[in-house]
Structures are given as structure tokens and as C-alpha cells.
Amino acid sequence: MQIHTTIEYYSPDPCVIALGCFDGVHRGHAEVIKSAKKAAQIRHLPLCVFTFAAPPRNYFIPRSVPLITDTAEKLSILEDIGVDRALCLPLSHEIFSITPEDFIDKILAGRLRAVHVVCGFNYTFGAKGVGNTELLKQRCETLGIGVTVVPEFTMDGVAISSSLVREAVKNGDMETAKKYLGRSFFLRSTVVNGQHLARTLGFPTVNTVPDPKLLLPKNGVYATRISFDGIQKFGITNVGVRPTVNTGITCAETHIFDFCGDLYGKEITVEFLHFLRPERKFPSVEIMAEQIRADIETAKEILSLNDM
């Protein structure tokens, strides 16, 4: 997938464009991409996504919501579901001060050479988000550009949204998060040096410090799937500050089943499959070790029952 990061980009040929923030690229977002992909295939044109390096609402409100996926992860998922090009712009005054009319005329029609655009039912654009789908359809019609507005996507009567995904993850409800995302919620981070305490207790772990801008599951222990170097393993992951050993730093500490290699400095992906228990402070490291043994057995039983 070609990736472009400047508003000055000019498309070399006409294309179909999917519009949206696509944070998390959940099932609702996937429906927008699916519709755009179909339009592109009918017209034998490339499919381009117009998106941002962070949700636009972060630009307008003082307290930003955490990202479900960072920019690299979002673009990787979009590529996996069939996007040919992505115009992924950083937040800037220039893009958020543009009028809705100029966005359509100068960006979509002018620079991107849109033949057809696709967006979700609640898509907004232009300065302060005043542009809506009705304006998009009206103005694009005068320019000869087709528009498809994808209706609200629901599952079991529930409208899927990024906010709903965040709520599930924050509650530790990883099964519901997976249902809405269409895949397991994951964190991708580089392994850092830890205290090596777990190794002395017989449970070697890898430690990562998640990006503070990213969404984290609620503190606690999870059954997880870990990917690195083309390998997949299962394990348990504690998210939190590890109060028994008083680190005070939020991290994800993972014990990988049937693995004893060195992963320091490597990037790993941890998929959160099932919440086991809240994080807690133990009276001693010995009692903590007993609980970890129990956590491992519980995780293995759950993973076996679910045939992961």
C-alpha cells in the first residue's frame, strides 16, 4: 500500500476514496472499506483512504481520548483489508481550518481526483466538522462525483463504534471487544529490561511499556496470545503497576508458555483474549508466585476450552 502524509499530494490517476478516521478499524469501519472496495473494483480504479494520524476530536477538545490503534497499526490493518493507497495527514491548523466546500473541491476533486467517495453515516469534515453527508452528496453531485453513505452498522441490535470498543477494553471485556473489532484487541511494543524478579520465581517474563496515548485494558491479568519473529505463543499478561514490587510504572508484563528465549529489544504483539482477575497487591512475593501458578493453569484451561 502506498502511504502519503502531506496535503500537497496529487493523485496520478482517478480513484475511489474512503473517508474516515478509522481508529481501531472496527467492523463498522470495515463496512465502509468493503463498500469503497466494491466501487473501486466496478470502476477498475485504485482504492484510496483519506484519514488522519490521530482522531480529529483530539484537535478540538482539551482531553483526548486514547487511540485504539496507533497510526502504523491502523495503516497496516487497512492494507490487510485491501486498500491501495492512504493519504494519512498529521493534525494541523491547515487541514482543520479548510472549509467543507474547499475540502471537496480542492482536496477530493482537485488533488485526489475522486470519481466516487464512500463514508459512514455520521462522517463530518471541514473547519470545526460542520460539513456533513448531505453537503457531501450535494456538492459532489455538481462535480460529477458519486457518493455512497454507509448506514450505521449494528450487531445484535447494538450500533458499533470506536467508543463502544473503548468501553469494552477498559472494562476488560475482551470477548466483546473482539466481537466489535473483528479481531482480538492487541498492543504492539518493544521489550524492555525488567527487574528479573519473575525469572527468579520460575516465571520468566517480558516487559513492555505501552504508549500512554494508546488505549489499555483495565489493570489485571489476562490470557494472551503473543507474536514475535513470525512465531505465535500463548501466555498470561499483567497490565498495571505491579503493586507487590512497587514499580509505580504502568507496564504489560507477559509470561510466555513454553518459551525461554531472549526478546529484549524486539517488537512483540500481545493479543488480549480473556480477563482472568484484577491486579492486586500480595503480602509477599511467595504468595504472588502461588497466584501466578494458578493464573497459568486457569489460562491454559480457558485457552484449551476455547480451542485457541
PyMOL commands that set and color helices and strands:
alter all, ss='L'
color gray80, all
select helices_A, chain A and resi 27-43+57-60+71-80+93-96+100-111+127-129+133-143+162-170+174-181+197-200+285-305
alter helices_A, ss='H'
color red, helices_A
select strands_A, chain A and resi 2-4+15-19+47-52+85-89+114-120+146-150+154-155+158-159+186-192+206-208+220-228+231-240+251-256+267-278
alter strands_A, ss='S'
color yellow, strands_A
deselect
rebuild
show_as cartoon
